[in-house]
Amino acid sequence: QVQLVESGGGLVQAGGSLKLSCDASAGTFDNRVMAWFRQRPGLAREFVAAITWSGDRILAREVSKGRFTLSRDNGKNTVSLQLHSLQPEDTAVYYCAAGGTGSHIDTTSQSYDSWGQGTQLTVSS
């Protein structure tokens, strides 16, 4: 099973930027679709963005487009989410998740079988 550890969360002012990182255990990151989900206070966990192994496909929620940039470094077993123009409504626990192989990206949490513990991002107004 993939072990995932998120980092980079914290407190940022509205309009600011932050980079979240996810480190995966070696050997089990290969060929997996990697995704970020978030859970805002009082709400269900929601899909943010995902990227295929080769990086040739990235899927993002509408709210993420233009503000969030997803990338991965397969040599370092890491996936990163760069967040810009943050707003208070972006306050959430952000989770890294590993899904299936191939080019299909699923946006449902049930399709991802490995999860990190999450990192808290708080955006102040």
NUKOLRO-679114 format. One line per 10 residues: number of its first residue (from 1); their letters; for each residue x, y, z of C-alpha. Coordinates in steps of 0.02 Angstrom, whole numbers, plus 32768, in hexadecimal, padded with zeros to 4 digits. Layout:
N
NUM	A	X:Y:Z ~ ...
REM end
This chain:
125
1	QVQLVESGGG	8000:8000:8000 ~ 803A:80AD:7FD4 ~ 806B:8118:8066 ~ 804B:81D0:804C ~ 8083:8264:80B4 ~ 8046:8313:8091 ~ 809F:83B2:80C2 ~ 809B:846B:80A2 ~ 7FF7:849E:80F2 ~ 7FE7:8533:8163
11	LVQAGGSLKL	7F99:85DE:8177 ~ 7F97:8656:80E5 ~ 7F3F:86F9:80C3 ~ 7EBC:8708:803B ~ 7F0D:8724:7F94 ~ 7FA8:86C6:7FC8 ~ 7FFB:862A:7F85 ~ 8032:8586:7FCF ~ 807D:84E3:7F92 ~ 8044:843C:7FD3
21	SCDASAGTFD	80B1:83A4:7FBC ~ 8091:82EB:7FCA ~ 811C:826D:7FE0 ~ 80F6:81B9:7FB1 ~ 814F:811B:7FE6 ~ 81CC:80DF:7F67 ~ 8198:8059:7EED ~ 80DE:806F:7F05 ~ 80C9:8118:7EB5 ~ 80EB:80D0:7E0A
31	NRVMAWFRQR	8064:80D8:7D87 ~ 7FE2:811B:7DFF ~ 7F6D:81AB:7DE3 ~ 7F8D:8227:7E6F ~ 7F09:829E:7EAE ~ 7EE5:8325:7F2B ~ 7E42:832E:7F87 ~ 7E0B:83A8:800C ~ 7D8E:83AC:8097 ~ 7D4B:8454:80C8
41	PGLAREFVAA	7CFE:846E:8174 ~ 7C55:841A:817F ~ 7C5B:83DA:80CD ~ 7C81:8335:8078 ~ 7D2A:8310:802F ~ 7D36:8353:7F7D ~ 7DA6:8337:7EE9 ~ 7E23:83C1:7EC2 ~ 7E94:8381:7E38 ~ 7EED:82E6:7DFA
51	ITWSGDRILA	7F7B:82B8:7D86 ~ 7FA8:821A:7D28 ~ 804F:81C2:7D3A ~ 8096:820D:7C9B ~ 804F:82B7:7CC4 ~ 7FF9:82C0:7C1B ~ 7F4E:82D2:7C69 ~ 7F1B:8345:7CF5 ~ 7E69:8356:7D2F ~ 7E34:83E1:7DA2
61	REVSKGRFTL	7D94:8423:7DEB ~ 7D53:84C1:7D9E ~ 7D7B:8521:7E3C ~ 7E2F:84E5:7E31 ~ 7E4E:8517:7D7F ~ 7EBC:85AE:7D6B ~ 7EE7:85B1:7E23 ~ 7F2D:8507:7E4C ~ 7FBD:84B4:7DF0 ~ 7FDD:83FA:7E03
71	SRDNGKNTVS	8081:83A5:7DDB ~ 80E0:8308:7E04 ~ 8195:82D1:7E0A ~ 819B:8216:7DEE ~ 8254:820F:7E14 ~ 8233:8252:7EC2 ~ 8189:8201:7EDD ~ 8138:82A6:7F00 ~ 809F:8301:7EC5 ~ 8085:83B9:7EE6
81	LQLHSLQPED	7FF3:8430:7EE4 ~ 801C:84E7:7ECF ~ 7F8E:8556:7F08 ~ 7F7C:860C:7ED6 ~ 7EFE:8695:7EF9 ~ 7EC3:863A:7F92 ~ 7E1C:8668:7FDD ~ 7DD1:8643:8088 ~ 7D60:85C1:8036 ~ 7DFD:855F:800B
91	TAVYYCAAGG	7E16:853D:80C4 ~ 7E16:8480:80D4 ~ 7E7A:83E7:80FD ~ 7ED0:83B4:805D ~ 7EEE:82FC:803C ~ 7F60:82A4:7FC3 ~ 7F1F:8201:7F79 ~ 7F5E:8178:7F07 ~ 7EE8:8129:7E8B ~ 7EEF:80B1:7DFB
101	TGSHIDTTSQ	7F65:809F:7D6A ~ 7F4B:80D6:7CB9 ~ 7F07:8175:7C6F ~ 7E5A:8178:7CBD ~ 7E41:81F6:7D48 ~ 7DB2:81DE:7DBF ~ 7D72:8269:7E2D ~ 7D20:81FD:7EB0 ~ 7D7B:81D9:7F51 ~ 7D49:8122:7F48
111	SYDSWGQGTQ	7DBD:810C:7EB5 ~ 7E56:8135:7F1D ~ 7E95:80B0:7F93 ~ 7F24:8107:7FE9 ~ 7F18:81A8:8048 ~ 7F87:821A:80AB ~ 7F55:8260:8152 ~ 7F36:830C:810C ~ 7F7F:83B9:8123 ~ 7F1B:844D:8162
121	LTVSS	7F13:84EA:80F9 ~ 7EC2:8582:8147 ~ 7EA5:8620:80E3 ~ 7E81:86BD:8147 ~ 7E1B:874B:8101
REM end
